[in-house]
Amino acid sequence: MSAPNKEYDPVEVSALDPAAIDAALSAAVAAIAAASDLDELKAVRIAHAGDRSALALANREIGALPPAAKAEAGQRVGKARGLLKKALEERQVQLEEDRDVRVLVAEAVDVTLPVDRAQVGARHPLSTISERLADVFVAMGYEVAEGPEIEAEWFNFDALNIAPDHPARTMQDTFFVESPDSGVVLRTHTSPVQIRALLERDLPVYVVCPGRVFRTDELDATHTPVFHQIEALVVDEGITMADLKGTLDHLAASVFGEGLVTRLRPSYFPFTEPSAELDLQCFACRGASVNNPDAPCRTCSSEGWIEWGGCGMVNPRVLEACGVDSERYSGFAFGMGLERTLMFRHDITDMRDMVEGDIRFSAAFGMEG
Amino acid sequence: MRAPISWIREFVDLPAGLSGRELSAALIALGLEVETVDVVADVTGPVVIGRIESIEELTEFKKPIRFCHVSVGESNGGVRGIVCGARNFAEGDLVVVALPGAVLPGGFAIAARETYGRVSDGMICSSRELDLGDDHDGIMVLEAGSAEVGTAAGELLGFGEEVLDIAVTPDRGYALSIRGVAREAAIAFGLPFSDSATELAPLSAPVPDSQPRSCALIDSSACDVFTLRTLLDVDATRQSPLWLRQRLIAAGMRPVSLIVDVTNYVMLETGQPLHAFDADRVAGGLVARRATNGESLETLDHVSRDLDPEDLVIADDNGPLALAGTMGGTSSEIDLGSRNILLEAAHFDAVVVARMSRRHRLSSEASRRFERGVDRAIAPYASERAASLILELAGGRSAGMTAEEAPHEEVTITIDADLPERVAGMAIGPERVIENLTQVGCAVTAAESRLDVSPPSWRPDLTDPADLVEEVIRLIGYDQITPTLPAAPPGRGLTEAQQLRRRASRGAVAFGLIEVLSYPFIGEHDLDLCQIPTDDARRTFVRLANPLSEEQPGIRTTLLPGLLNAARRNVSRGADDVAIFEVGSVAFGVVGDSVTPPRLTASRPPSADELDALAAAIPSQRRHLAGLALGSVERPGWWGAGRDFVWSDALRIATGIVEDLGVAVSVDAAAYLPFHPGRCAVLSIVDPESNDDAMIIGYAGELHPKVCVSWDLPPRTCAFEFDLDAVIAIASDEVRRGPRFHSMPVAKEDIALVVPVDTAAADVAAALANGAGSLLESVRLFDVYQGPQVAEGSKSLAFSLRFRAADRTLGVDELSQSREAAIAAAETACGATLRT
């Protein structure tokens, strides 16, 4: 490094020559522009902005200038170094961006590769449809009532006005817990929950009872000894058959679609009077197949209706057995099989699929019900 | 009940041309469940009456064959040659001939064809081929002179008769008769109905030289009407006329003999079961009484039955002859040689017959009717109807009838005239109520706003006001009611327990499990296959008196056999990866040994004590959640080798589901079948609200290798099962509090400790946590090493500890002190040494 000049040094420092500075800057800018990646730019930086670069040397020479010349030379060199720095920074940003783009391109994958690393879980559709139906009632303000599957005969039969000699109480229909006169059965319907609800709850009662029930049927495409029902019970002042019909229509529309209605046919159940069989308008043809041989319907056999369940006004004898004043209160009850409902709703043709536990069956439904 | 429409028309003048389907729809709307409209003898094309002119026996075949010349009338081709394999006919007999072009029931088309070396130009029909019975004796031979040769056979034989098949509900016994169905049909079409069954022309006066046999009823609670008619010099050998046999066949009964056919015919028509005794095989008069101990009876189905003192029998001076209203006995049976007949028509109590029928496992057309209630007033009419038919068809004389009747109290039901409209929720009006009740046969007296209603004798089911309400509304039509929606009071939605149960299932699904629903039946063999010890509580299951299969006579105490069975089925169907779960009930205990439920009336609500007694008699039932997994937890693929389910996955899933319900679960080693004795964890929970000890809720791990073999499952199949109700009982009381956490920097320390190989990692972790003090945020084991780098009989456990203070950055000293304290605690508790 030159010693500081105390006086005017007539010797021109060639490095501070304006032309030389401009040339150095031009060369540097050209080199920066020519750098095609970050490594080249690094080399350019060392060559044109490093300690031994022309502009660095020039900067060092400023100190050797006479004071009068220092300001002008300093300004000139400073400006050039500023421009160089800016050019380097801009190029750095540019090249980093170029590099990132190249890396992301190189890292691209085939997103069509399978991602089925693990089995996906699923609910059984009987469980989900049970919840779906229960939720329709919960939305109307009903509560979900429950009872045991192994049940006292009094709840399953007697309190429901099914007398001891009623044909339903034979071994042909009912699983009796050993011995046959134990007084305990596998519940044959969800109706004993009605009795429990009326005994346990304050009036008015609006409940829905989904659950598993048992009958001594052999398993085939349309029967299973273990199946599911859902049952609703309303006991309040002034409840009518019109209320029963309206509630059934609401349920049908909620489960099968707007506008589907139900039909009641007079029938007999010991625990309801009047009683009715409950038919659902065929959701497949909506009745269009009736007397129309050109468009037969497989779902309803062109009847226009499908049997769905049973219903009626709660027999006053049942109310009395539960300590409910049948002069003041009336009620309705209805129930239907969930297997059958599921078969209708999802076009399932064989009930055995529901009980065999083949994972392909439940997996097809996921969380749907 | 099968009701031929032509028979219904004898009682009600239905519109001409009314189809079976239209009649069926009208009856269904009234509440008769018409299941099908069947067509009897669905025959089309030319089927005519023919006469056998000559028979040529063909003997060169394996069985004798006849080639017949049959005249079928000039317009049908005069005389045709027809090959026939039957032999029950002779020249001159009248037969039924299906000509080419005819189609018989079942779509059997008739054409001229060559057979046995001859051209057979039609077919001589058997009753079976025409769907007119299941006679195996050969072709149908008609009575001489009963038809004209060449005429169409259809009208004579009732081709194409429509028959309603009605499933009669238990309350409508009256519909088990043509008379009852016709009454409903009359109501449906607004037509007058005259009860011809009760409007009979009186029989000719009894012959003066003989007395009818006596009858008596001993137990009027079991039999309150008993009539006995004596018929003399009857020719029982005569065959029932074709029309009678056709009616019986169309109605689903088999023709037997003339006398029996008539009693069946009258039963179908009036609903009154009748029984005919051979008077010469009866000693003295008949009595309806209870059986006594030691008596026995051989019934017509040739079963010898020991009688119960509750059985009601018809007996003569020597002993029981018939099970009343159920089945006759062989000792007094009518046969072709019978000359004198006793015709019994009586009214038996529904419950008495139902019990007897059930006790003897004997259901008959008669018992089905009595169980559902027979018209109390019809017996003498039905007896007279049957007698007149027998005298007409079998000849003979009437010696008159004796009858006994117990006093009977008429039922009167009083209802508010507006009760039907209050129940229906629609305006009806008292006039309509009275009209409808009258239509079904009730006598109605109006007294201000109330009605006194006396039901007819054929409606013993009408006992309560609600029964009358149903009659009124069903006649109006349920479709006339306009739907409304009742407004329920605000509900509280699902209970916490119900929500948690749904969440548990969703939790299992989140772990990749698929829900299955198994049957709850179990047997010793299932438990044997699970290696369950003989003294295990799971062997004490609730037994069924009438299981579907003797292999599985009980109710499950564990869900695992059901899941194992489902897994086996999936594997046998080719599944490689099976991960399933089930939520279901199990039951413990034996019913009946200690407690049987009290026999309670349903005429009043049970007392609190009675409810407790009922509850005590029902076995304990718990809802369990169980899972089973085999194959890949992660499948092999382009990403790598994948990973199979192992014991720790079962544990991860089980504890994950429980913890998702907000309940902390602790894990210890256990030996519990059907699990691998060294790879089984017992799961416990603690109720923070109580001071009770930890409660065992279930087990998780790898299944015992023998169990995998027994169920044809791959080795290392793993499973879990726990008591979901127990978890929910604790979880449903808990409301989770918001967490408190700090934002100061965390300090991490990794520690590797060498411990004896049988040391439980959880114990070491607990000791570290215990020793590390309040600054410790978490401790997590991240590696286990066993091998040459550590001493034999030892293993190295590597833990990652995280420390944090609420208010400051931790200093080096306090961090180091905490770390040392943790190590010291592990050393004290587990003999751990710091690995160097």
Boltz contact constraints between the chains, C-beta under 6 A:
constraints:
  - contact:
      token1: [A, 113]
      token2: [B, 638]
      max_distance: 6.0
  - contact:
      token1: [A, 117]
      token2: [B, 634]
      max_distance: 6.0
  - contact:
      token1: [A, 117]
      token2: [B, 635]
      max_distance: 6.0
  - contact:
      token1: [A, 118]
      token2: [B, 512]
      max_distance: 6.0
  - contact:
      token1: [A, 118]
      token2: [B, 634]
      max_distance: 6.0
  - contact:
      token1: [A, 119]
      token2: [B, 512]
      max_distance: 6.0
  - contact:
      token1: [A, 119]
      token2: [B, 577]
      max_distance: 6.0
  - contact:
      token1: [A, 119]
      token2: [B, 579]
      max_distance: 6.0
  - contact:
      token1: [A, 121]
      token2: [B, 509]
      max_distance: 6.0
  - contact:
      token1: [A, 121]
      token2: [B, 512]
      max_distance: 6.0
  - contact:
      token1: [A, 121]
      token2: [B, 513]
      max_distance: 6.0
  - contact:
      token1: [A, 121]
      token2: [B, 514]
      max_distance: 6.0
  - contact:
      token1: [A, 122]
      token2: [B, 514]
      max_distance: 6.0
  - contact:
      token1: [A, 123]
      token2: [B, 509]
      max_distance: 6.0
  - contact:
      token1: [A, 123]
      token2: [B, 515]
      max_distance: 6.0
  - contact:
      token1: [A, 124]
      token2: [B, 515]
      max_distance: 6.0
  - contact:
      token1: [A, 124]
      token2: [B, 517]
      max_distance: 6.0
  - contact:
      token1: [A, 138]
      token2: [B, 493]
      max_distance: 6.0
  - contact:
      token1: [A, 140]
      token2: [B, 488]
      max_distance: 6.0
  - contact:
      token1: [A, 141]
      token2: [B, 488]
      max_distance: 6.0
  - contact:
      token1: [A, 141]
      token2: [B, 490]
      max_distance: 6.0
  - contact:
      token1: [A, 141]
      token2: [B, 491]
      max_distance: 6.0
  - contact:
      token1: [A, 142]
      token2: [B, 488]
      max_distance: 6.0
  - contact:
      token1: [A, 142]
      token2: [B, 491]
      max_distance: 6.0
  - contact:
      token1: [A, 143]
      token2: [B, 491]
      max_distance: 6.0
  - contact:
      token1: [A, 144]
      token2: [B, 498]
      max_distance: 6.0
  - contact:
      token1: [A, 148]
      token2: [B, 618]
      max_distance: 6.0
  - contact:
      token1: [A, 148]
      token2: [B, 621]
      max_distance: 6.0
  - contact:
      token1: [A, 149]
      token2: [B, 585]
      max_distance: 6.0
  - contact:
      token1: [A, 150]
      token2: [B, 587]
      max_distance: 6.0
  - contact:
      token1: [A, 150]
      token2: [B, 618]
      max_distance: 6.0
  - contact:
      token1: [A, 150]
      token2: [B, 619]
      max_distance: 6.0
  - contact:
      token1: [A, 150]
      token2: [B, 621]
      max_distance: 6.0
  - contact:
      token1: [A, 152]
      token2: [B, 597]
      max_distance: 6.0
  - contact:
      token1: [A, 152]
      token2: [B, 614]
      max_distance: 6.0
  - contact:
      token1: [A, 152]
      token2: [B, 618]
      max_distance: 6.0
  - contact:
      token1: [A, 154]
      token2: [B, 600]
      max_distance: 6.0
  - contact:
      token1: [A, 158]
      token2: [B, 602]
      max_distance: 6.0
  - contact:
      token1: [A, 159]
      token2: [B, 602]
      max_distance: 6.0
  - contact:
      token1: [A, 165]
      token2: [B, 351]
      max_distance: 6.0
  - contact:
      token1: [A, 165]
      token2: [B, 354]
      max_distance: 6.0
  - contact:
      token1: [A, 165]
      token2: [B, 355]
      max_distance: 6.0
  - contact:
      token1: [A, 171]
      token2: [B, 546]
      max_distance: 6.0
  - contact:
      token1: [A, 175]
      token2: [B, 544]
      max_distance: 6.0
  - contact:
      token1: [A, 176]
      token2: [B, 545]
      max_distance: 6.0
  - contact:
      token1: [A, 176]
      token2: [B, 546]
      max_distance: 6.0
  - contact:
      token1: [A, 177]
      token2: [B, 542]
      max_distance: 6.0
  - contact:
      token1: [A, 177]
      token2: [B, 591]
      max_distance: 6.0
  - contact:
      token1: [A, 178]
      token2: [B, 543]
      max_distance: 6.0
  - contact:
      token1: [A, 178]
      token2: [B, 545]
      max_distance: 6.0
  - contact:
      token1: [A, 179]
      token2: [B, 545]
      max_distance: 6.0
  - contact:
      token1: [A, 179]
      token2: [B, 592]
      max_distance: 6.0
  - contact:
      token1: [A, 180]
      token2: [B, 545]
      max_distance: 6.0
  - contact:
      token1: [A, 182]
      token2: [B, 591]
      max_distance: 6.0
  - contact:
      token1: [A, 182]
      token2: [B, 592]
      max_distance: 6.0
  - contact:
      token1: [A, 183]
      token2: [B, 596]
      max_distance: 6.0
  - contact:
      token1: [A, 183]
      token2: [B, 597]
      max_distance: 6.0
  - contact:
      token1: [A, 184]
      token2: [B, 591]
      max_distance: 6.0
  - contact:
      token1: [A, 206]
      token2: [B, 488]
      max_distance: 6.0
  - contact:
      token1: [A, 225]
      token2: [B, 548]
      max_distance: 6.0
  - contact:
      token1: [A, 226]
      token2: [B, 519]
      max_distance: 6.0
  - contact:
      token1: [A, 240]
      token2: [B, 425]
      max_distance: 6.0
  - contact:
      token1: [A, 241]
      token2: [B, 424]
      max_distance: 6.0
  - contact:
      token1: [A, 241]
      token2: [B, 425]
      max_distance: 6.0
  - contact:
      token1: [A, 241]
      token2: [B, 481]
      max_distance: 6.0
  - contact:
      token1: [A, 242]
      token2: [B, 425]
      max_distance: 6.0
  - contact:
      token1: [A, 242]
      token2: [B, 481]
      max_distance: 6.0
  - contact:
      token1: [A, 242]
      token2: [B, 482]
      max_distance: 6.0
  - contact:
      token1: [A, 242]
      token2: [B, 483]
      max_distance: 6.0
  - contact:
      token1: [A, 242]
      token2: [B, 484]
      max_distance: 6.0
  - contact:
      token1: [A, 243]
      token2: [B, 484]
      max_distance: 6.0
  - contact:
      token1: [A, 243]
      token2: [B, 486]
      max_distance: 6.0
  - contact:
      token1: [A, 245]
      token2: [B, 481]
      max_distance: 6.0
  - contact:
      token1: [A, 245]
      token2: [B, 483]
      max_distance: 6.0
  - contact:
      token1: [A, 246]
      token2: [B, 483]
      max_distance: 6.0
  - contact:
      token1: [A, 246]
      token2: [B, 484]
      max_distance: 6.0
  - contact:
      token1: [A, 246]
      token2: [B, 485]
      max_distance: 6.0
  - contact:
      token1: [A, 249]
      token2: [B, 483]
      max_distance: 6.0
  - contact:
      token1: [A, 264]
      token2: [B, 478]
      max_distance: 6.0
  - contact:
      token1: [A, 265]
      token2: [B, 28]
      max_distance: 6.0
  - contact:
      token1: [A, 266]
      token2: [B, 31]
      max_distance: 6.0
  - contact:
      token1: [A, 266]
      token2: [B, 474]
      max_distance: 6.0
  - contact:
      token1: [A, 267]
      token2: [B, 169]
      max_distance: 6.0
  - contact:
      token1: [A, 268]
      token2: [B, 169]
      max_distance: 6.0
  - contact:
      token1: [A, 268]
      token2: [B, 171]
      max_distance: 6.0
  - contact:
      token1: [A, 273]
      token2: [B, 466]
      max_distance: 6.0
  - contact:
      token1: [A, 273]
      token2: [B, 470]
      max_distance: 6.0
  - contact:
      token1: [A, 274]
      token2: [B, 470]
      max_distance: 6.0
  - contact:
      token1: [A, 274]
      token2: [B, 473]
      max_distance: 6.0
  - contact:
      token1: [A, 276]
      token2: [B, 478]
      max_distance: 6.0
  - contact:
      token1: [A, 313]
      token2: [B, 423]
      max_distance: 6.0
  - contact:
      token1: [A, 316]
      token2: [B, 466]
      max_distance: 6.0
  - contact:
      token1: [A, 321]
      token2: [B, 602]
      max_distance: 6.0
  - contact:
      token1: [A, 322]
      token2: [B, 605]
      max_distance: 6.0
  - contact:
      token1: [A, 323]
      token2: [B, 605]
      max_distance: 6.0
  - contact:
      token1: [A, 357]
      token2: [B, 516]
      max_distance: 6.0
  - contact:
      token1: [A, 357]
      token2: [B, 566]
      max_distance: 6.0
  - contact:
      token1: [A, 359]
      token2: [B, 514]
      max_distance: 6.0
  - contact:
      token1: [A, 359]
      token2: [B, 570]
      max_distance: 6.0
  - contact:
      token1: [A, 362]
      token2: [B, 514]
      max_distance: 6.0
  - contact:
      token1: [A, 362]
      token2: [B, 515]
      max_distance: 6.0
  - contact:
      token1: [A, 363]
      token2: [B, 514]
      max_distance: 6.0
